[in-house]
Amino acid sequence: MATPYDIFRLATVESTQDEARDLAADRGVPSLVVASEQISGRGRQGRSWTQPDRGMFASLALFSDWGPSELTLIPLTAAVAVRTVVLNRFDIELDLRWPNDLMLDGRKVGGILVESSGSSVVVGCGMNLWWADPVDGAASLLHEDPGSEAAPRLAESWAGSLLAFLENGPQAWPRAEYERACITLSRNVFWEGGEGRAVAIAVDGALIVDEDGVDVILHSGEVHTRDHR
């Protein structure tokens, strides 16, 4: 994966995912799109994105030679990358909820969305930087409005961190770092067809759940927690 990328700062977009994908395809180089407002953003599994007062809406479109089974590692790696830059920039430790959510004090502050087609991969990150009155279950990273330059600076740091991780190849994805930050582990979880205790993250990024002494491997789908550890 090549590290150079073009950066585009836009005021309002329908979706940073679509903008980044189109720009990268037209220009033939990875493209990072950062927008101040995203009016038709989407979340994992087609969910709509509720916009905070000040957010980071960013998507990095790149070209990858990773296999289909390896692409599942990119959302987890992207989450570690954003956690790293948030810690370095704001001295705030985010928790990670498998597989895509960025959490703070038990509430969601952001998420990762990865979409791929052929060699094209678009990695999106939405983050609530400041939100005076967040919706139920959500929170913001900061207590005060950081201003308009905060999102582009954070997005560029995140893109650089993510590309640095990806350059090492799928075998070197930051699994240990993800596990340390993952609040899904050691909790009782349930999904369609089963319930158990989340015990580990597999080498391929799957969630390993102990269901009555039998390891169940969950690669995708809805997983909910029963309790707090």
C-alpha angles and dihedrals in degrees: 000000000000117000102210114092139169118244123217122186111197131181102215130004137170090229132349087211092062094041093051093046093051094045093049091048093049096045100034094227133095111275132202116203120193120183133188091212132023113191101181103030119155134207134208115313091011098300117156120248118236110214122230125212090261120014144163110235108181138157129184116201115198142158120250138187092196116125122249093260091051094052089071087072093062098077091052092045091049090053091053089048094054091044089054096052094043089053092048095044103036104015089237122136113216122203120224123224113200123287113356114353130108111208138190123186091343096309130100118255099168149339147217126239122187123188125179139185120175108316092341117101124179117195115194129191124188119189132181102224096173130359122170094196111016123193119256113293094015133101139177130243095231136038095219135042106270093200134245097296096058096079098051092046092049092045093052091049090049093049091050092048092047094049091049090055093045093050089067090064133242094289090063099049111142097259096152092051091049093050092050091055098038112110092186090075119094091020131112108251135182134200137170104303102009155033134210147126120293108233110166150351113251124229089257092051097259122140114248113212127187107223108183092324096317122107112235117194115214116192100172144341134083116325121179131187123237099197146359120258 
